[in-house]
Amino acid sequence: MRLGFAIAVEVDPDILLIDEILAVGDAYFREKCLARIADFRERGKTLIVVSHDTGLIAHLCSRVLWVEGGGIVADGNPQQVTARYLQAMSARGPQDALIAS
């Protein structure tokens, strides 16, 4: 994963798709990735992050799409959408955890 991320950001794409990349590394790797992502955004590039880490999403993103079952459940402000997502997941309870994944 480290090599894949390094290659992806080094080729300087206009759009970068990240799928749970920060879930696999240690704290040093995570901080290094976040610094590269911040640099990427500062240069006006588009970043698409696929993750269940709502804290990361709220920190990195200016817009959030909550996608489930092939459709958009919510679209908008990161804090509002992630709060809605967490509330919905909490309401489902543990018996639905595997189905909701």
Secondary structure, DSSP 8 states (H G I E B T S, - for coil): -HHHHHHHHHT--SEEEEESGGGSS-HHHHHHHHHHHHHHHHTT-EEEEE-S-HHHHHHH-SSEEEEETTEEEEEE-HHHHHHHHHHHHHHH-GGGHHHH-
